[in-house]
């Protein structure tokens, strides 16, 4: 499993309450990492309250060609790099060859009602436009 960060993108806007945001974000992304490694498709997405008027949306996913311990290691590394690459930003993406994470303060995914099956094998192709494809998953991005 390769662990080098290949893509990192931070939203250009800064959050208003960085310490509260960083704690909420860390809690969300760590929870999603644990949920993903327990799922059959190494995927998890959820949104939580950040403030009374703002929600925080998160998504994590690993490629299907690794085992759950490798998935967790990869996701944990991405989560730990949030402060390095996306500190204080309203959103961000960190992609490695075997996993990816994304967070935003706006909805950027929609769950399909009938997901297509994941491919039997996977390449860790990094897609520049994550609004179209996200590692062969059944999540559709918008925004």
Steps between C-alpha positions, in 0.01 A plus 500: 500500500640837397456775757640811331254787481427561135230767510399750764260785445382752755196722465616860465262622773599493867266388776375750757568289814812297416548322834137384516510407131825301534358298792170433324685405181744268679213325681303458176788374287629258765149362542465459122837323476386243760166460324661453158734220607200318647297525180515255212589775251749701712279808473330738743334841474314710754414854592493657846409835652788746513293798615127549528491611135796313346550128441830325437503225235764228487581204280774236512572205273768241431562297188365144518840339433632552854412344836320682778814565706667664198183700435501633855871584485448691175192688623663585834799643312268716288314623808828586671603707197189722507675761716806495276315548171156641586534665841221744575334453162128446445576191295773279368600180323795276561563211263749218518525206258297274733257741668342843495324734736295813441321749724297813426246727667260437211351175368722353229368146469174319452453133570363296208198287573645195319879508500688324221734224616859596572756369252673174592836669467580863531763734381569797717448748219464849632217680331537873468128571490361331808155627405480217246673197651629412843699176489220304331256554784129557489524855625416788274665834570356836419574857585 
